[in-house]
Amino acid sequence: MAITRPSKQSKVEAFTAAAPDARPAPKLRGRKLPLTLTLPPDLIEAMDAIAAREDRSRAKMIEIALRRFVQENATQRSAA
């Protein structure tokens, strides 16, 4: 395998490549963006127990919890 040198970019090219709109669009699964997290085992067990009672998946319960958090946070910010 040949060793290749990285291509040298001008400062202008490096600047434009770092712009937020220069990045490729994220790959979606359907209408959702995949996310990977690590959580404490006790929190996962508690979420699984709630999900079983609600007859929902773990992912759906995490989505519901995040939506509630974001809505509550938005409500608190607009009230302040």
Protein Blocks (a to p, Z undefined) as FASTA:
>chain_A
ZZdddddddfklmmmmmpmklpccdddehjaccddddddfklmmmmmmmmmmnopafklm
mmmmmmmmmmmmmmmmmmZZ
